[in-house]
């Protein structure tokens, strides 16, 4: 299951980053999104997903949310 299919206000553990684009992998890594890290989906507004990783809040688009496997 990817993050775009997740439920709001639920904490998940990242199992994998599923993308062939190294730029996306590197960007998510800079946010702290990597295997084993906890992530919480706060809200979904249109195609923007508000997430919390390591006590920081970010807004990511649907493509990034679909790359995060939980």
Rosetta constraint file for C-alpha pairs under 8 A:
AtomPair CA 1 CA 5 HARMONIC 6.50 0.50
AtomPair CA 1 CA 6 HARMONIC 7.59 0.50
AtomPair CA 1 CA 69 HARMONIC 5.80 0.50
AtomPair CA 1 CA 70 HARMONIC 5.74 0.50
AtomPair CA 2 CA 6 HARMONIC 6.83 0.50
AtomPair CA 2 CA 65 HARMONIC 6.91 0.50
AtomPair CA 2 CA 66 HARMONIC 5.30 0.50
AtomPair CA 2 CA 67 HARMONIC 6.73 0.50
AtomPair CA 2 CA 68 HARMONIC 5.48 0.50
AtomPair CA 2 CA 69 HARMONIC 4.25 0.50
AtomPair CA 2 CA 70 HARMONIC 5.48 0.50
AtomPair CA 3 CA 41 HARMONIC 7.63 0.50
AtomPair CA 3 CA 65 HARMONIC 5.12 0.50
AtomPair CA 3 CA 66 HARMONIC 5.86 0.50
AtomPair CA 3 CA 67 HARMONIC 7.69 0.50
AtomPair CA 3 CA 68 HARMONIC 5.63 0.50
AtomPair CA 3 CA 69 HARMONIC 6.21 0.50
AtomPair CA 3 CA 70 HARMONIC 6.20 0.50
AtomPair CA 4 CA 49 HARMONIC 7.83 0.50
AtomPair CA 4 CA 62 HARMONIC 6.65 0.50
AtomPair CA 4 CA 65 HARMONIC 5.12 0.50
AtomPair CA 4 CA 66 HARMONIC 5.33 0.50
AtomPair CA 6 CA 10 HARMONIC 7.68 0.50
AtomPair CA 6 CA 41 HARMONIC 7.22 0.50
AtomPair CA 7 CA 41 HARMONIC 6.92 0.50
AtomPair CA 8 CA 40 HARMONIC 7.83 0.50
AtomPair CA 8 CA 41 HARMONIC 5.19 0.50
AtomPair CA 8 CA 42 HARMONIC 5.48 0.50
AtomPair CA 8 CA 43 HARMONIC 5.74 0.50
AtomPair CA 8 CA 44 HARMONIC 7.70 0.50
AtomPair CA 9 CA 40 HARMONIC 6.36 0.50
AtomPair CA 9 CA 41 HARMONIC 5.57 0.50
AtomPair CA 9 CA 42 HARMONIC 5.13 0.50
AtomPair CA 9 CA 43 HARMONIC 7.41 0.50
AtomPair CA 10 CA 40 HARMONIC 5.63 0.50
AtomPair CA 10 CA 41 HARMONIC 6.10 0.50
AtomPair CA 10 CA 42 HARMONIC 7.73 0.50
AtomPair CA 11 CA 38 HARMONIC 6.69 0.50
AtomPair CA 11 CA 39 HARMONIC 5.67 0.50
AtomPair CA 11 CA 40 HARMONIC 4.29 0.50
AtomPair CA 11 CA 41 HARMONIC 6.90 0.50
AtomPair CA 12 CA 38 HARMONIC 5.67 0.50
AtomPair CA 12 CA 39 HARMONIC 5.31 0.50
AtomPair CA 12 CA 40 HARMONIC 6.07 0.50
AtomPair CA 12 CA 70 HARMONIC 6.12 0.50
AtomPair CA 13 CA 35 HARMONIC 7.68 0.50
AtomPair CA 13 CA 36 HARMONIC 5.81 0.50
AtomPair CA 13 CA 37 HARMONIC 5.63 0.50
AtomPair CA 13 CA 38 HARMONIC 4.49 0.50
AtomPair CA 13 CA 39 HARMONIC 6.07 0.50
AtomPair CA 13 CA 70 HARMONIC 5.74 0.50
AtomPair CA 14 CA 33 HARMONIC 7.28 0.50
AtomPair CA 14 CA 34 HARMONIC 6.43 0.50
AtomPair CA 14 CA 35 HARMONIC 5.05 0.50
AtomPair CA 14 CA 36 HARMONIC 5.32 0.50
AtomPair CA 14 CA 37 HARMONIC 5.54 0.50
AtomPair CA 14 CA 38 HARMONIC 6.23 0.50
AtomPair CA 14 CA 39 HARMONIC 6.84 0.50
AtomPair CA 14 CA 68 HARMONIC 6.79 0.50
AtomPair CA 14 CA 69 HARMONIC 5.94 0.50
AtomPair CA 14 CA 70 HARMONIC 4.66 0.50
AtomPair CA 15 CA 34 HARMONIC 7.88 0.50
AtomPair CA 15 CA 35 HARMONIC 5.05 0.50
AtomPair CA 15 CA 36 HARMONIC 6.13 0.50
AtomPair CA 15 CA 68 HARMONIC 7.86 0.50
AtomPair CA 15 CA 69 HARMONIC 5.52 0.50
AtomPair CA 15 CA 70 HARMONIC 5.16 0.50
AtomPair CA 16 CA 34 HARMONIC 6.90 0.50
AtomPair CA 16 CA 35 HARMONIC 5.27 0.50
AtomPair CA 16 CA 68 HARMONIC 6.34 0.50
AtomPair CA 16 CA 69 HARMONIC 5.05 0.50
AtomPair CA 16 CA 70 HARMONIC 7.08 0.50
AtomPair CA 17 CA 25 HARMONIC 6.85 0.50
AtomPair CA 17 CA 34 HARMONIC 6.92 0.50
AtomPair CA 17 CA 35 HARMONIC 7.33 0.50
AtomPair CA 17 CA 67 HARMONIC 5.50 0.50
AtomPair CA 17 CA 68 HARMONIC 4.88 0.50
AtomPair CA 17 CA 69 HARMONIC 5.86 0.50
AtomPair CA 18 CA 67 HARMONIC 4.82 0.50
AtomPair CA 18 CA 68 HARMONIC 6.36 0.50
AtomPair CA 18 CA 69 HARMONIC 6.64 0.50
AtomPair CA 19 CA 24 HARMONIC 7.35 0.50
AtomPair CA 19 CA 25 HARMONIC 7.09 0.50
AtomPair CA 19 CA 67 HARMONIC 5.76 0.50
AtomPair CA 21 CA 25 HARMONIC 6.59 0.50
AtomPair CA 22 CA 26 HARMONIC 6.04 0.50
AtomPair CA 23 CA 27 HARMONIC 6.11 0.50
AtomPair CA 24 CA 28 HARMONIC 6.14 0.50
AtomPair CA 24 CA 64 HARMONIC 7.31 0.50
AtomPair CA 25 CA 29 HARMONIC 6.10 0.50
AtomPair CA 26 CA 30 HARMONIC 6.32 0.50
AtomPair CA 27 CA 31 HARMONIC 6.62 0.50
AtomPair CA 28 CA 32 HARMONIC 6.45 0.50
AtomPair CA 28 CA 33 HARMONIC 5.11 0.50
AtomPair CA 28 CA 34 HARMONIC 7.29 0.50
AtomPair CA 28 CA 64 HARMONIC 7.92 0.50
AtomPair CA 29 CA 33 HARMONIC 5.05 0.50
AtomPair CA 29 CA 34 HARMONIC 5.84 0.50
AtomPair CA 31 CA 53 HARMONIC 7.39 0.50
AtomPair CA 32 CA 37 HARMONIC 7.50 0.50
AtomPair CA 32 CA 53 HARMONIC 6.46 0.50
AtomPair CA 32 CA 54 HARMONIC 7.03 0.50
AtomPair CA 33 CA 37 HARMONIC 6.49 0.50
AtomPair CA 33 CA 39 HARMONIC 7.70 0.50
AtomPair CA 33 CA 53 HARMONIC 7.08 0.50
AtomPair CA 33 CA 68 HARMONIC 7.96 0.50
AtomPair CA 37 CA 53 HARMONIC 7.83 0.50
AtomPair CA 38 CA 53 HARMONIC 6.52 0.50
AtomPair CA 38 CA 54 HARMONIC 7.48 0.50
AtomPair CA 39 CA 51 HARMONIC 6.82 0.50
AtomPair CA 39 CA 52 HARMONIC 5.76 0.50
AtomPair CA 39 CA 53 HARMONIC 5.03 0.50
AtomPair CA 39 CA 54 HARMONIC 7.77 0.50
AtomPair CA 40 CA 51 HARMONIC 5.50 0.50
AtomPair CA 40 CA 52 HARMONIC 5.11 0.50
AtomPair CA 40 CA 53 HARMONIC 6.81 0.50
AtomPair CA 41 CA 49 HARMONIC 7.17 0.50
AtomPair CA 41 CA 50 HARMONIC 6.20 0.50
AtomPair CA 41 CA 51 HARMONIC 4.61 0.50
AtomPair CA 41 CA 52 HARMONIC 6.63 0.50
AtomPair CA 42 CA 49 HARMONIC 7.58 0.50
AtomPair CA 42 CA 50 HARMONIC 5.33 0.50
AtomPair CA 42 CA 51 HARMONIC 5.30 0.50
AtomPair CA 42 CA 52 HARMONIC 6.93 0.50
AtomPair CA 43 CA 49 HARMONIC 5.99 0.50
AtomPair CA 43 CA 50 HARMONIC 5.19 0.50
AtomPair CA 43 CA 51 HARMONIC 7.28 0.50
AtomPair CA 44 CA 48 HARMONIC 5.77 0.50
AtomPair CA 44 CA 49 HARMONIC 4.65 0.50
AtomPair CA 44 CA 50 HARMONIC 6.26 0.50
AtomPair CA 45 CA 49 HARMONIC 6.46 0.50
AtomPair CA 45 CA 50 HARMONIC 7.95 0.50
AtomPair CA 47 CA 61 HARMONIC 5.78 0.50
AtomPair CA 47 CA 62 HARMONIC 5.41 0.50
AtomPair CA 48 CA 59 HARMONIC 6.17 0.50
AtomPair CA 48 CA 60 HARMONIC 5.61 0.50
AtomPair CA 48 CA 61 HARMONIC 4.69 0.50
AtomPair CA 48 CA 62 HARMONIC 6.27 0.50
AtomPair CA 49 CA 59 HARMONIC 5.45 0.50
AtomPair CA 49 CA 60 HARMONIC 5.21 0.50
AtomPair CA 49 CA 61 HARMONIC 6.03 0.50
AtomPair CA 49 CA 62 HARMONIC 6.89 0.50
AtomPair CA 49 CA 65 HARMONIC 7.06 0.50
AtomPair CA 50 CA 57 HARMONIC 6.89 0.50
AtomPair CA 50 CA 58 HARMONIC 5.60 0.50
AtomPair CA 50 CA 59 HARMONIC 4.36 0.50
AtomPair CA 50 CA 60 HARMONIC 6.43 0.50
AtomPair CA 51 CA 57 HARMONIC 5.64 0.50
AtomPair CA 51 CA 58 HARMONIC 5.35 0.50
AtomPair CA 51 CA 59 HARMONIC 6.27 0.50
AtomPair CA 51 CA 60 HARMONIC 7.58 0.50
AtomPair CA 52 CA 56 HARMONIC 5.41 0.50
AtomPair CA 52 CA 57 HARMONIC 4.44 0.50
AtomPair CA 52 CA 58 HARMONIC 6.32 0.50
AtomPair CA 53 CA 57 HARMONIC 6.53 0.50
AtomPair CA 53 CA 58 HARMONIC 7.83 0.50
AtomPair CA 60 CA 64 HARMONIC 6.21 0.50
AtomPair CA 60 CA 65 HARMONIC 6.74 0.50
AtomPair CA 61 CA 65 HARMONIC 6.36 0.50
AtomPair CA 62 CA 66 HARMONIC 6.04 0.50
AtomPair CA 63 CA 67 HARMONIC 6.42 0.50
AtomPair CA 64 CA 68 HARMONIC 6.71 0.50
